[in-house]
Amino acid sequence: MPSYSSFAGSRSSAESSEGHLIMPSLGFLLEDEGGRFEVEVAGTDTDMKFENCGSPTQFEYIHDHDQTLIEKIKAKVKSEDKFYSLEFFPPRTKDGASNLVSRMDRMNKGKPLFMDVTWHAGLRSASQEICSSMTIASSAVNYCGIEIMLHITSSGLTHSDMMEILVAARSHGIRNILALSGDNHSNSDFPYASELVRWMRTEFGDEFVIAVAGYPEGHPDSSYEESLQHLKNKVDAGADFVITQLLFDLEKYEKFISDCEDLGITVPIIAGILPIQNYDTIRKLKNLASNVQIPPDLFANIEAHKDDDEMVREIGVQFSVDLISQLFERNLSPGVHIYTLNREIGPNLIVKDLGLYSKDRSRRHFPWQVTANSQRLASEEVRPVYWAMRPKSYMTRTKTWDEFPNGRWGRADNPAFGDLDDYHLFYMSKPVNKPKTLEMWGEEVRDIDDIREIFMCFLEDTPNRHGAKVTSLPWVYEQLQSETLLIKEHILNLNKHYMFTINSQPAVNAAKSNDQTFGWGPKNGYIYQKGYIEFFARSKDAKVIIDLITKYPDLSYTISDKEGSDCYTNHQKNTPIALTWGVFPGREIIQPTIADYKTFLIWKDEAFALWEQKWGYLYEEGSDSRETLNHIVNDLYLICLVDNDFIEATSLWDFLDDVIGNIDDRENGTRSADVSC
């Protein structure tokens, strides 16, 4: 087991620089002679309320997420650091919405500065329906951690309608609006977008960052000069920045930027680019009643290859790359806004070719996925470890909380976790392709060896016996994280012995906060974490664990059967265990990950339910495979172990080796522990 006690690095004083200010903050205590921490709960929908005493070290690190979108854009302009953003439209079906949010989640890995979702009045965009613009934007903010902008088209809307929409957007954590007038001005209190912008500033002040549309070749219903004046009116009314209509002609765009400057428009203007990704796109554009002119050479080239989708996309991508490169070289736009048409491959190729796609993960704010909802982000600093592999589930189950523990985890006697009755909603998980999932997890379940094979193939990244790669499990959507690779051999050995692991972390002693594997939080800090493992085990193996664990005093444990009727723990039931913490210049120690007995019992129900909801449902009700799986699951125990000695970090693996040795002795060599995928 590697030791992390010798990580090099000097400790320096806290920095106070742009975006990383040192500001006052409050600290929380659980229960202490000097203060109190109370949680008031009455039913599953009641808010958590906190009372606290101040901490003697009252500092707060300001996250990048605390900057508004316009502050981020201005910072990029000042540093001349180019950026990109992405636009999507709401599909018309639940499956389409599910696929779109998953796609947005994937594309967010390249770190676009923001994404936006268009407005479709015909889809009741402000409703809570799954396909609505509001729901998709809310899901992107709250469950994917995406900086989102919502289009609002004022056509046919009254002041009352608009107030309802914006209050709803605010409640979802949406803070960026693209204000548009739309095509139908009848029965609208906002015939022009400038009036909408002015009204928003009057009613909401600076609560929203407001973008508006610009037309480099003029609006279809106005002359070029009139379009420029309308843009000036929108900016004067309070717009923060401009996104332009799609462009193909660099010379016309350069004139547009010059004319905007002459007119006194000084806010950032971001160029809009539509990559041609298939022949149908360019055909529709050519027939569209728009002032945008497609270059004849581009159209002729695509027309010549219209039956070759791959070649058309290659031509379109290269044209976009060349156009954006020239925009940047002439300093005509601080970034680029890509109209994706809900496609993934073309936009990703463009931003990667331009060097805009970022893989840097060294500046994580916490060891878990944060939300982009500023209300939650401002207060949340701690989560239980059990949902480490399922952050969207955790965020869903706590979505009704108005406040979040921002010092230490409070009492968990009744923590008001929401139920998963809406488990089918798209933001809870990636959409399930049943045939593909059956290929991964097996067309049938004959016995527990079939289950062991799937876990082993997932861990070893090898095909199963049918030649299919196992890329996910019901509890884990992605391949092993880099920190898990450090303890992979231990985990493999557990799974060989029918102890099916679903969550883990290695011990860490003083890793630098910018470490590529373990780093998170402010600069010049140090990261610590205790070794942790969570797995399902057969009842007869759980008995071995229970009998032996008292010989290992450094270990904390929680063990339960499916029903919760047979539980074992040495936790103090109202006191959480810190699993991860960070020490940073100029502020309190942060402990963002904990283990907690009563929260474990809530997670336990979800963990067992996933066997049925994700795996069991693949097989027909009453089938041999389903009955076999149910029989196996009913015999399992969920086991969580914490090694409190994070310096030596040997007790956990010594104990599990002891358990495996006893299991092997019990089996008397009648069953081999080897398995091949």
C-alpha positions as CSV (number, residue, x, y, z in Angstrom):
1,M,0.0,0.0,0.0
2,P,1.6,3.3,-1.0
3,S,2.2,5.8,1.8
4,Y,1.2,9.5,1.3
5,S,2.9,10.9,4.4
6,S,5.9,12.2,2.4
7,F,4.1,14.5,-0.1
8,A,6.5,17.4,-0.7
9,G,5.5,21.1,-0.6
10,S,5.9,24.1,1.5
11,R,3.1,25.7,3.5
12,S,2.5,29.3,2.5
13,S,0.2,32.0,3.7
14,A,-3.3,32.4,2.3
15,E,-3.6,34.3,-0.9
16,S,-5.9,37.2,-1.5
17,S,-6.2,37.5,-5.3
18,E,-8.9,38.0,-7.9
19,G,-11.5,35.2,-7.5
20,H,-9.9,33.9,-4.4
21,L,-10.7,36.4,-1.6
22,I,-10.6,35.8,2.1
23,M,-14.0,36.7,3.6
24,P,-15.7,36.2,6.9
25,S,-17.7,33.0,7.5
26,L,-19.5,31.0,10.1
27,G,-18.5,27.7,11.6
28,F,-20.9,25.0,13.0
29,L,-20.5,22.7,16.0
30,L,-22.4,19.4,16.6
31,E,-22.9,19.7,20.3
32,D,-20.5,21.5,22.6
33,E,-20.5,23.4,25.9
34,G,-20.1,26.6,24.0
35,G,-22.8,26.3,21.4
36,R,-25.3,24.1,19.7
37,F,-26.3,22.6,16.3
38,E,-29.9,21.8,15.9
39,V,-31.8,20.1,13.1
40,E,-35.6,20.6,13.1
41,V,-37.4,18.1,11.1
42,A,-41.1,17.3,10.7
43,G,-41.8,14.9,7.9
44,T,-39.9,14.3,4.7
45,D,-40.6,17.6,3.1
46,T,-39.6,19.8,6.1
47,D,-36.6,22.1,5.8
48,M,-33.5,21.6,7.9
49,K,-32.7,24.5,10.1
50,F,-29.4,25.2,11.8
51,E,-28.3,27.2,14.8
52,N,-24.7,27.6,15.5
53,C,-22.0,29.5,17.5
54,G,-19.3,31.4,15.6
55,S,-15.9,29.9,15.0
56,P,-12.8,31.7,16.2
57,T,-11.4,31.3,12.7
58,Q,-14.0,32.8,10.5
59,F,-12.8,32.7,6.9
60,E,-14.5,31.5,3.7
61,Y,-12.9,30.5,0.5
62,I,-14.6,32.1,-2.5
63,H,-15.2,29.4,-5.2
64,D,-15.1,30.1,-9.0
65,H,-18.7,29.1,-8.9
66,D,-19.5,32.2,-6.8
67,Q,-18.6,34.4,-9.7
68,T,-21.6,35.4,-11.8
69,L,-21.5,34.4,-15.5
70,I,-20.8,38.0,-16.6
71,E,-17.9,38.1,-14.1
72,K,-16.5,35.0,-15.6
73,I,-16.8,36.3,-19.1
74,K,-15.1,39.6,-18.2
75,A,-12.3,37.7,-16.4
76,K,-11.8,35.7,-19.7
77,V,-11.8,39.0,-21.7
78,K,-9.2,40.5,-19.4
79,S,-6.9,37.5,-19.5
80,E,-7.5,36.9,-23.2
81,D,-8.2,33.3,-22.4
82,K,-10.6,32.1,-25.1
83,F,-13.7,30.1,-24.1
84,Y,-16.6,28.3,-25.7
85,S,-20.3,27.8,-24.8
86,L,-22.9,25.3,-26.1
87,E,-26.6,25.7,-27.0
88,F,-29.3,22.9,-26.9
89,F,-33.0,22.7,-27.6
90,P,-35.6,20.7,-25.6
91,P,-36.6,17.5,-27.3
92,R,-40.3,16.5,-27.5
93,T,-40.2,13.1,-25.7
94,K,-39.1,11.8,-22.3
95,D,-36.5,9.6,-23.9
96,G,-35.2,12.5,-25.9
97,A,-34.9,14.7,-22.7
98,S,-33.2,11.9,-20.9
99,N,-30.6,11.5,-23.7
100,L,-30.1,15.2,-23.9
101,V,-29.3,15.8,-20.2
102,S,-26.9,12.8,-20.3
103,R,-25.3,14.3,-23.3
104,M,-25.0,17.7,-21.7
105,D,-23.5,16.0,-18.6
106,R,-20.8,14.3,-20.8
107,M,-20.1,17.5,-22.8
108,N,-19.6,19.5,-19.6
109,K,-16.4,17.5,-19.0
110,G,-14.7,19.7,-21.6
111,K,-15.5,22.7,-19.4
112,P,-17.5,25.0,-21.6
113,L,-18.0,28.4,-19.8
114,F,-21.8,27.8,-19.9
115,M,-24.6,26.1,-21.8
116,D,-28.0,27.4,-22.8
117,V,-31.4,25.8,-23.4
118,T,-33.7,27.4,-26.0
119,W,-37.4,28.3,-25.4
120,H,-40.2,26.5,-27.1
121,A,-43.6,27.9,-26.2
122,G,-45.3,24.9,-27.8
123,L,-43.6,22.6,-25.3
124,R,-44.8,24.7,-22.3
125,S,-41.3,25.7,-21.6
126,A,-41.9,27.1,-18.1
127,S,-43.7,24.0,-16.9
128,Q,-42.3,21.2,-14.7
129,E,-42.9,18.6,-17.5
130,I,-39.8,16.6,-18.2
131,C,-39.5,17.9,-21.8
132,S,-39.8,21.6,-20.8
133,S,-37.0,24.1,-21.1
134,M,-37.3,24.9,-17.4
135,T,-36.9,21.3,-16.3
136,I,-34.0,20.5,-18.6
137,A,-32.2,23.7,-17.5
138,S,-32.9,23.0,-13.8
139,S,-31.6,19.4,-14.1
140,A,-28.4,20.7,-15.8
141,V,-27.8,23.2,-12.9
142,N,-28.7,21.1,-10.0
143,Y,-27.7,17.6,-11.0
144,C,-24.9,18.1,-13.5
145,G,-23.2,21.2,-12.1
146,I,-23.5,23.1,-15.3
147,E,-23.5,26.9,-15.6
148,I,-26.8,27.2,-17.5
149,M,-28.6,30.0,-19.3
150,L,-32.3,29.8,-20.1
151,H,-33.8,31.4,-23.2
152,I,-37.0,33.2,-22.6
153,T,-39.1,34.4,-25.5
154,S,-41.7,37.1,-24.5
155,S,-44.1,36.4,-27.3
156,G,-47.7,36.4,-25.9
157,L,-46.5,36.8,-22.3
158,T,-47.8,39.3,-19.8
159,H,-46.0,40.9,-16.8
160,S,-47.7,38.3,-14.6
161,D,-46.6,35.4,-16.8
162,M,-43.0,36.7,-16.9
163,M,-42.9,37.1,-13.1
164,E,-44.1,33.6,-12.6
165,I,-41.4,32.2,-15.0
166,L,-38.5,34.2,-13.5
167,V,-39.5,33.4,-9.9
168,A,-39.6,29.7,-10.9
169,A,-36.2,30.0,-12.6
170,R,-34.8,31.6,-9.5
171,S,-36.1,28.9,-7.3
172,H,-34.4,26.3,-9.5
173,G,-31.0,28.1,-9.2
174,I,-31.1,29.4,-12.8
175,R,-29.4,32.8,-12.8
176,N,-28.7,33.5,-16.5
177,I,-31.4,34.5,-19.0
178,L,-31.2,35.1,-22.7
179,A,-34.0,37.7,-23.3
180,L,-35.7,37.4,-26.7
181,S,-38.9,39.0,-28.1
182,G,-39.9,36.3,-30.5
183,D,-41.9,36.5,-33.6
184,N,-45.4,37.1,-32.3
185,H,-45.7,40.4,-30.5
186,S,-49.5,40.4,-30.1
187,N,-50.9,40.1,-26.6
188,S,-47.5,40.6,-25.2
189,D,-46.4,43.2,-22.6
190,F,-43.0,43.0,-24.1
191,P,-43.1,43.7,-27.9
192,Y,-39.4,44.3,-27.9
193,A,-36.6,42.5,-26.1
194,S,-35.3,45.8,-24.7
195,E,-38.6,46.2,-22.8
196,L,-38.1,42.8,-21.3
197,V,-34.6,43.6,-20.2
198,R,-35.6,46.9,-18.7
199,W,-38.5,45.3,-16.8
200,M,-36.3,42.5,-15.5
201,R,-33.8,45.0,-14.2
202,T,-36.6,46.9,-12.5
203,E,-38.2,43.9,-10.9
204,F,-35.1,41.8,-10.1
205,G,-32.1,44.1,-10.1
206,D,-28.9,42.2,-10.6
207,E,-30.3,38.8,-9.6
208,F,-30.1,37.6,-13.2
209,V,-27.3,37.9,-15.7
210,I,-29.1,39.0,-18.9
211,A,-27.8,38.2,-22.4
212,V,-29.4,39.4,-25.6
213,A,-29.2,38.5,-29.3
214,G,-27.2,40.3,-31.9
215,Y,-27.6,40.1,-35.7
216,P,-24.3,40.6,-37.7
217,E,-26.2,40.6,-41.0
218,G,-29.4,42.3,-39.7
219,H,-32.6,40.8,-38.3
220,P,-34.9,39.4,-40.9
221,D,-37.7,41.9,-40.0
222,S,-35.4,44.9,-39.8
223,S,-32.7,46.7,-41.8
224,Y,-29.1,46.3,-40.7
225,E,-29.1,49.8,-39.2
226,E,-32.4,49.2,-37.3
227,S,-31.0,45.9,-35.9
228,L,-28.0,47.7,-34.6
229,Q,-30.1,50.4,-32.9
230,H,-32.3,47.7,-31.3
231,L,-29.2,46.0,-30.0
232,K,-28.0,49.4,-28.5
233,N,-31.5,49.8,-26.9
234,K,-31.2,46.3,-25.3
235,V,-27.7,47.0,-23.9
236,D,-28.8,50.4,-22.6
237,A,-31.7,48.7,-20.9
238,G,-29.3,46.6,-18.9
239,A,-28.1,43.6,-20.9
240,D,-24.8,42.2,-19.7
241,F,-23.5,40.6,-23.0
242,V,-24.5,39.7,-26.5
243,I,-24.6,36.4,-28.3
244,T,-24.8,36.7,-32.1
245,Q,-26.9,34.9,-34.6
246,L,-24.9,32.2,-36.5
247,L,-22.3,33.6,-38.9
248,F,-20.4,32.4,-41.9
249,D,-18.9,35.7,-43.3
250,L,-16.0,37.0,-41.4
251,E,-15.8,40.3,-43.1
252,K,-19.4,41.1,-42.4
253,Y,-18.9,40.1,-38.8
254,E,-15.8,42.4,-38.5
255,K,-17.9,45.3,-39.8
256,F,-20.7,44.5,-37.3
257,I,-18.2,44.6,-34.4
258,S,-16.8,47.9,-35.6
259,D,-20.3,49.4,-36.0
260,C,-21.2,48.2,-32.5
261,E,-18.1,50.0,-31.1
262,D,-19.0,53.2,-33.0
263,L,-22.5,53.1,-31.5
264,G,-21.1,52.8,-28.0
265,I,-21.9,49.1,-27.4
266,T,-19.1,48.1,-25.0
267,V,-20.4,44.8,-23.4
268,P,-18.8,41.5,-24.5
269,I,-20.1,40.2,-27.9
270,I,-19.8,36.4,-28.4
271,A,-19.8,35.0,-31.9
272,G,-22.4,32.3,-32.7
273,I,-21.3,29.4,-34.8
274,L,-23.4,26.7,-36.3
275,P,-21.3,23.7,-37.4
276,I,-22.7,22.0,-40.5
277,Q,-23.1,18.4,-39.4
278,N,-25.2,16.9,-42.1
279,Y,-26.7,17.9,-45.5
280,D,-30.2,18.4,-44.1
281,T,-28.9,21.3,-41.9
282,I,-27.4,23.3,-44.7
283,R,-30.4,22.6,-47.0
284,K,-32.8,24.0,-44.4
285,L,-30.5,27.0,-43.7
286,K,-30.5,27.9,-47.4
287,N,-34.3,27.8,-47.6
288,L,-34.7,29.7,-44.3
289,A,-36.0,33.3,-44.6
290,S,-32.9,34.8,-43.0
291,N,-30.3,37.4,-43.7
292,V,-27.6,34.9,-43.1
293,Q,-25.8,34.0,-46.4
294,I,-24.1,30.6,-46.7
295,P,-20.8,30.9,-48.7
296,P,-21.3,29.5,-52.2
297,D,-18.1,27.5,-52.0
298,L,-19.1,25.8,-48.7
299,F,-22.5,25.0,-50.1
300,A,-21.1,23.5,-53.3
301,N,-18.6,21.4,-51.4
302,I,-21.2,19.9,-49.2
303,E,-23.7,19.5,-52.0
304,A,-21.0,17.4,-53.8
305,H,-20.8,15.0,-50.8
306,K,-24.5,15.2,-49.6
307,D,-24.8,11.4,-49.5
308,D,-21.7,10.9,-47.4
309,D,-22.7,12.0,-43.8
310,E,-19.2,11.6,-42.4
311,M,-17.6,13.7,-45.2
312,V,-20.2,16.4,-44.8
313,R,-19.5,16.6,-41.1
314,E,-15.8,16.7,-41.7
315,I,-16.2,19.6,-44.2
316,G,-18.5,21.5,-41.7
317,V,-16.2,20.9,-38.7
318,Q,-13.1,22.1,-40.6
319,F,-15.0,25.2,-41.9
320,S,-16.0,26.1,-38.3
321,V,-12.5,25.5,-37.0
322,D,-11.0,27.8,-39.6
323,L,-13.6,30.5,-39.1
324,I,-13.2,30.5,-35.3
325,S,-9.4,30.5,-35.6
326,Q,-9.7,33.7,-37.7
327,L,-12.1,35.2,-35.3
328,F,-9.6,34.7,-32.5
329,E,-6.6,35.8,-34.5
330,R,-8.3,39.1,-35.3
331,N,-9.5,39.4,-31.7
332,L,-13.1,39.8,-32.9
333,S,-14.7,37.6,-30.2
334,P,-13.6,36.6,-26.6
335,G,-15.1,33.2,-27.1
336,V,-17.5,31.2,-29.4
337,H,-21.1,30.1,-28.8
338,I,-21.7,26.8,-30.7
339,Y,-25.2,25.9,-31.8
340,T,-25.0,22.2,-31.3
341,L,-28.4,21.1,-32.7
342,N,-28.2,18.6,-29.8
343,R,-25.3,16.9,-31.4
344,E,-22.1,15.8,-29.7
345,I,-19.4,14.6,-32.1
346,G,-19.1,17.7,-34.3
347,P,-18.9,20.3,-31.5
348,N,-16.4,18.2,-29.5
349,L,-14.2,17.8,-32.6
350,I,-14.2,21.6,-33.0
351,V,-13.3,22.6,-29.5
352,K,-10.7,19.9,-29.2
353,D,-9.1,21.0,-32.5
354,L,-9.1,24.6,-31.3
355,G,-7.5,23.6,-27.9
356,L,-10.6,24.8,-26.0
357,Y,-11.5,21.4,-24.6
358,S,-10.1,21.1,-21.1
359,K,-9.3,17.9,-19.2
360,D,-7.9,19.6,-16.2
361,R,-9.5,18.4,-13.0
362,S,-7.0,19.7,-10.5
363,R,-9.2,22.5,-9.3
364,R,-12.0,20.5,-7.8
365,H,-13.8,22.5,-5.1
366,F,-14.7,19.4,-3.1
367,P,-14.0,15.7,-3.5
368,W,-17.6,15.2,-4.7
369,Q,-19.5,16.7,-7.7
370,V,-20.8,20.2,-6.8
371,T,-24.0,21.8,-8.1
372,A,-24.1,25.0,-10.1
373,N,-27.1,26.2,-8.0
374,S,-25.6,29.2,-6.2
375,Q,-28.0,28.9,-3.3
376,R,-26.9,25.4,-2.5
377,L,-23.2,26.0,-3.4
378,A,-23.0,28.9,-1.0
379,S,-23.7,26.7,2.0
380,E,-23.0,23.0,1.3
381,E,-19.6,21.7,2.5
382,V,-20.3,18.2,3.7
383,R,-22.0,15.0,2.4
384,P,-22.1,11.4,3.5
385,V,-19.8,9.1,1.6
386,Y,-22.4,6.6,0.6
387,W,-23.6,8.5,-2.4
388,A,-20.1,9.2,-3.7
389,M,-20.8,7.2,-6.9
390,R,-24.3,8.5,-7.2
391,P,-24.2,12.2,-6.7
392,K,-27.3,12.9,-8.7
393,S,-29.3,10.6,-6.5
394,Y,-28.1,12.4,-3.4
395,M,-28.8,15.8,-4.8
396,T,-32.3,14.7,-5.7
397,R,-33.0,13.3,-2.3
398,T,-32.0,16.5,-0.6
399,K,-33.5,18.9,-3.2
400,T,-36.1,20.2,-0.7
401,W,-33.6,21.3,1.8
402,D,-33.3,25.1,2.1
403,E,-30.1,24.9,4.1
404,F,-27.2,22.5,3.9
405,P,-24.6,21.5,6.5
406,N,-21.7,23.9,5.9
407,G,-19.5,23.1,8.8
408,R,-20.1,19.6,10.1
409,W,-22.9,17.0,9.6
410,G,-25.7,17.6,12.1
411,R,-27.9,15.1,13.9
412,A,-29.2,12.4,11.6
413,D,-32.1,11.2,13.7
414,N,-34.5,12.1,11.0
415,P,-32.6,13.9,8.2
416,A,-35.6,14.4,5.8
417,F,-34.1,12.6,2.9
418,G,-36.7,12.5,0.1
419,D,-37.9,9.2,-1.3
420,L,-36.9,8.0,-4.7
421,D,-40.5,7.7,-6.0
422,D,-39.5,9.7,-9.0
423,Y,-36.6,7.3,-9.7
424,H,-37.6,7.1,-13.4
425,L,-36.8,10.8,-14.0
426,F,-34.0,11.3,-16.4
427,Y,-31.7,13.2,-14.1
428,M,-31.5,10.3,-11.7
429,S,-29.4,8.1,-14.0
430,K,-28.2,7.6,-17.5
431,P,-30.9,6.1,-19.8
432,V,-30.9,2.3,-19.8
433,N,-30.5,0.5,-23.1
434,K,-32.0,-2.8,-22.1
435,P,-30.4,-5.0,-24.8
436,K,-27.0,-3.4,-24.3
437,T,-27.3,-3.8,-20.5
438,L,-28.2,-7.4,-20.9
439,E,-25.1,-8.0,-22.9
440,M,-23.0,-6.4,-20.1
441,W,-24.7,-8.0,-17.1
442,G,-25.7,-11.3,-18.7
443,E,-28.7,-12.7,-20.5
444,E,-29.3,-14.9,-17.5
445,V,-28.3,-15.3,-13.9
446,R,-27.8,-18.9,-13.0
447,D,-25.9,-18.5,-9.7
448,I,-23.7,-16.1,-7.7
449,D,-20.7,-16.9,-9.9
450,D,-22.4,-15.1,-12.7
451,I,-22.7,-12.0,-10.6
452,R,-19.1,-12.3,-9.5
453,E,-18.0,-12.5,-13.1
454,I,-19.7,-9.2,-13.9
455,F,-18.0,-7.4,-11.0
456,M,-14.6,-8.8,-11.9
457,C,-14.9,-7.9,-15.5
458,F,-15.9,-4.3,-14.6
459,L,-12.9,-4.0,-12.3
460,E,-10.5,-5.5,-14.7
461,D,-11.9,-3.7,-17.7
462,T,-12.2,-6.9,-19.6
463,P,-15.1,-8.5,-21.7
464,N,-17.4,-10.9,-20.1
465,R,-17.8,-14.5,-21.4
466,H,-20.1,-13.2,-24.2
467,G,-17.5,-10.7,-25.4
468,A,-19.2,-7.5,-24.0
469,K,-17.3,-4.9,-22.0
470,V,-18.8,-4.2,-18.6
471,T,-18.6,-0.4,-18.4
472,S,-20.9,0.2,-15.5
473,L,-22.7,-1.4,-12.5
474,P,-26.0,-0.4,-10.9
475,W,-24.1,1.6,-8.2
476,V,-21.3,2.9,-10.4
477,Y,-21.8,4.6,-13.8
478,E,-18.1,5.2,-14.7
479,Q,-14.9,3.2,-14.8
480,L,-12.6,3.1,-11.8
481,Q,-11.3,6.5,-10.6
482,S,-7.6,7.1,-10.5
483,E,-7.4,6.9,-6.7
484,T,-9.2,3.5,-6.7
485,L,-6.4,2.1,-8.9
486,L,-4.1,2.4,-5.9
487,I,-6.1,-0.2,-4.0
488,K,-7.3,-2.2,-7.0
489,E,-5.6,-5.5,-6.1
490,H,-7.2,-5.5,-2.7
491,I,-10.6,-4.8,-4.3
492,L,-10.1,-7.5,-6.8
493,N,-9.3,-10.0,-4.1
494,L,-12.5,-9.1,-2.2
495,N,-14.7,-9.6,-5.3
496,K,-13.0,-13.0,-6.1
497,H,-14.3,-14.0,-2.7
498,Y,-17.9,-12.9,-3.4
499,M,-17.6,-9.5,-1.6
500,F,-19.0,-7.2,-4.2
501,T,-17.5,-3.7,-3.8
502,I,-19.5,-0.6,-4.7
503,N,-17.5,2.3,-3.1
504,S,-14.0,2.8,-1.7
505,Q,-11.2,5.3,-1.1
506,P,-7.5,4.8,-0.1
507,A,-6.0,6.4,2.9
508,V,-4.1,9.7,2.3
509,N,-1.8,11.6,4.6
510,A,-1.0,15.2,3.5
511,A,-1.4,15.2,-0.3
512,K,-1.1,18.7,-1.7
513,S,-4.5,20.2,-2.6
514,N,-3.4,20.6,-6.3
515,D,-2.6,16.8,-6.5
516,Q,-4.0,15.4,-9.8
517,T,-5.5,12.4,-8.0
518,F,-6.5,13.5,-4.5
519,G,-6.5,17.3,-4.8
520,W,-9.4,19.6,-4.1
521,G,-10.1,23.0,-2.5
522,P,-8.0,26.2,-2.2
523,K,-4.4,26.5,-3.2
524,N,-1.5,25.5,-0.8
525,G,-3.6,23.1,1.2
526,Y,-3.2,19.5,2.3
527,I,-5.6,16.7,1.9
528,Y,-6.2,13.8,4.3
529,Q,-8.6,10.8,4.1
530,K,-9.2,7.6,5.9
531,G,-9.4,4.3,4.1
532,Y,-12.9,3.2,3.3
533,I,-14.6,0.2,1.7
534,E,-18.2,-0.6,1.1
535,F,-19.4,-4.0,-0.3
536,F,-22.1,-6.6,-0.3
537,A,-21.3,-10.0,1.3
538,R,-23.1,-13.3,1.7
539,S,-24.6,-13.9,5.1
540,K,-22.1,-16.6,6.0
541,D,-19.2,-14.3,5.1
542,A,-20.8,-11.4,7.0
543,K,-20.8,-13.7,10.1
544,V,-17.0,-14.2,9.7
545,I,-16.6,-10.4,9.5
546,I,-18.7,-9.8,12.6
547,D,-16.8,-12.5,14.6
548,L,-13.3,-11.1,13.6
549,I,-13.7,-7.3,13.6
550,T,-13.5,-6.8,17.3
551,K,-9.9,-7.8,17.1
552,Y,-9.2,-4.7,15.0
553,P,-9.9,-1.6,17.2
554,D,-8.8,0.9,14.5
555,L,-11.8,0.0,12.4
556,S,-15.3,1.5,12.5
557,Y,-18.0,-0.7,10.9
558,T,-21.6,-0.7,10.0
559,I,-23.2,-3.9,8.8
560,S,-26.9,-4.6,7.9
561,D,-29.0,-7.1,6.1
562,K,-31.5,-6.0,3.5
563,E,-34.4,-5.4,5.8
564,G,-32.3,-3.7,8.5
565,S,-33.4,-6.2,11.1
566,D,-29.9,-7.5,11.7
567,C,-27.6,-4.6,12.2
568,Y,-24.1,-4.2,13.8
569,T,-22.1,-1.1,14.4
570,N,-19.5,0.5,16.7
571,H,-20.4,4.0,15.6
572,Q,-21.7,6.4,18.2
573,K,-25.1,6.7,16.6
574,N,-25.4,10.5,16.7
575,T,-21.8,11.3,15.9
576,P,-20.5,11.2,12.3
577,I,-17.0,10.0,11.4
578,A,-14.9,12.4,9.2
579,L,-13.6,10.5,6.2
580,T,-12.0,13.3,4.2
581,W,-10.7,16.7,5.4
582,G,-8.5,19.5,4.1
583,V,-6.3,21.9,5.8
584,F,-5.9,25.3,4.0
585,P,-4.2,28.6,4.8
586,G,-6.4,31.1,6.6
587,R,-9.5,29.1,7.3
588,E,-10.9,26.3,9.4
589,I,-10.4,22.6,8.6
590,I,-13.0,21.5,6.0
591,Q,-14.4,17.9,6.4
592,P,-16.5,17.4,3.2
593,T,-17.1,13.6,3.5
594,I,-18.4,11.8,6.5
595,A,-19.8,8.3,7.5
596,D,-22.9,8.4,9.7
597,Y,-24.8,5.4,11.1
598,K,-28.4,6.7,10.6
599,T,-27.7,8.1,7.2
600,F,-26.2,4.7,6.3
601,L,-29.6,3.1,7.0
602,I,-31.2,5.4,4.5
603,W,-28.6,4.7,1.9
604,K,-28.8,0.9,2.6
605,D,-32.4,0.8,1.3
606,E,-31.4,2.6,-1.9
607,A,-28.3,0.3,-2.3
608,F,-30.4,-2.9,-2.0
609,A,-33.2,-1.5,-4.2
610,L,-30.7,-1.0,-7.1
611,W,-30.3,-4.7,-7.4
612,E,-34.0,-4.9,-8.4
613,Q,-34.5,-1.6,-10.1
614,K,-31.4,-1.7,-12.3
615,W,-30.5,-5.4,-12.6
616,G,-33.5,-7.5,-11.7
617,Y,-35.9,-5.7,-14.0
618,L,-33.9,-6.9,-17.0
619,Y,-35.4,-10.3,-16.6
620,E,-39.1,-11.2,-16.9
621,E,-41.1,-11.4,-13.7
622,G,-41.1,-15.0,-12.4
623,S,-38.2,-16.0,-14.7
624,D,-35.5,-18.3,-13.3
625,S,-32.9,-15.5,-13.6
626,R,-35.0,-13.0,-11.7
627,E,-35.8,-15.5,-9.0
628,T,-32.2,-16.5,-8.7
629,L,-31.1,-12.9,-8.4
630,N,-33.7,-12.1,-5.7
631,H,-32.7,-15.2,-3.7
632,I,-29.0,-14.1,-3.8
633,V,-29.8,-10.5,-2.9
634,N,-32.0,-11.5,0.0
635,D,-29.0,-13.3,1.5
636,L,-26.6,-10.4,1.2
637,Y,-25.4,-7.9,3.9
638,L,-24.2,-4.4,3.2
639,I,-20.9,-3.7,5.0
640,C,-19.1,-0.4,5.4
641,L,-15.6,-0.3,7.0
642,V,-13.5,2.8,7.9
643,D,-9.8,2.6,8.9
644,N,-9.3,5.4,11.4
645,D,-5.5,5.0,11.2
646,F,-4.9,7.0,8.0
647,I,-1.1,7.2,8.7
648,E,-0.2,3.5,8.9
649,A,-3.3,2.6,6.8
650,T,-2.9,-1.2,7.2
651,S,-5.6,-2.3,9.6
652,L,-8.4,-2.4,6.9
653,W,-6.5,-4.6,4.5
654,D,-5.0,-6.8,7.3
655,F,-8.5,-7.4,8.6
656,L,-9.9,-8.3,5.2
657,D,-7.0,-10.6,4.4
658,D,-7.8,-12.3,7.8
659,V,-11.5,-12.6,6.7
660,I,-10.5,-14.1,3.3
661,G,-8.2,-16.6,5.0
662,N,-10.9,-17.7,7.3
663,I,-13.3,-18.1,4.4
664,D,-10.8,-20.1,2.5
665,D,-10.3,-22.3,5.5
666,R,-14.0,-22.8,5.8
667,E,-14.4,-23.8,2.2
668,N,-11.6,-26.4,2.7
669,G,-10.4,-25.8,-0.8
670,T,-13.6,-27.1,-2.4
671,R,-14.1,-23.9,-4.3
672,S,-11.4,-22.1,-6.1
673,A,-11.2,-18.3,-5.6
674,D,-10.0,-17.8,-9.2
675,V,-12.2,-16.5,-11.9
676,S,-11.6,-15.5,-15.5
677,C,-13.6,-13.2,-17.6
